[in-house]
């Protein structure tokens, strides 16, 4: 038998679990044929593939059926394929492929301004010349569509090669993909467990981001399943913690920090952004009123050995901007300067 005939024959043998023939699925590492000898090496991804023995038997049978004189002259070696990459490699790749830095934005509790910071930081980074995307994974209250004024956007799907990819929304130069595009706000609370995780997975792997410098992920508050899913599915390069002065001393913030530092997760914390740090009345622009206390974020940063990336005061236009779909950071004003400063620090800490 010729080598080609052997390969053709191997192509007719299908692995029952994958439903694909063993040649196409890369299980045939070597197949050599000479006039009186055939040696084949099969490499299975699983160490003890339960179908290995039956596949080997089929190969022996089919070759000897075709050419009985080869009986006893066929060697089939079965071994375990060298692991290609740890974890589910092919999936993990595509989303992060063309993204230089994936940054998770977290908070201990809801309502501290995490989403507002995410949106404005994204716009500020864009103004500094970076290409930025926002992945809104806050399944309990996806607010990025409103922040960017793209509510009701339905991501169109395009086929690219074998894959169906979704096109993100775009506003203020930022690409936006939100779990809110797929669920009615009233349904968000019942989205738990596998349903939410699957939807997130799809958003992570099937969004056509293109080349990005930064992908900012608006995480749900606290620590939980969704966080773990994201941290496992995507290669996250760094985390930012958002906190208000009152929250900063609370255990939730520390738990958030610990989540990123946990063994096997080990995501560097780029720093903390203190939101609602002080209030300045319009008629007294020089005055800062530290309504919720002062110095807490600095103290936490020092204690945990992290950087204070920025402080954002309470500003009415920040809230209005979020409600109207016009992030304040897109304007030229004192308000936007706080976000630009935090963006510069973020870029610097990320090495971009
Ligand atoms: P989270 O994502 O942490 O739940 P949000 O970003 O939704 O919090 O913010 C909660 C509320 O606080 C929103 O109404 C938002 O407009 C408002 N807000 C956030 N940051 C500021 C700020 N610096 N000044 C004034 N209002 C703010």
Boltz pocket constraint, residues with backbone or C-beta under 6 A from the ligand:
constraints:
  - pocket:
      binder: B
      contacts: [[A, 107], [A, 109], [A, 110], [A, 111], [A, 112], [A, 113], [A, 114], [A, 115], [A, 116], [A, 117], [A, 143], [A, 275], [A, 276], [A, 312], [A, 313], [A, 314], [A, 315], [A, 316], [A, 318], [A, 319], [A, 320], [A, 322], [A, 323]]
      max_distance: 6.0
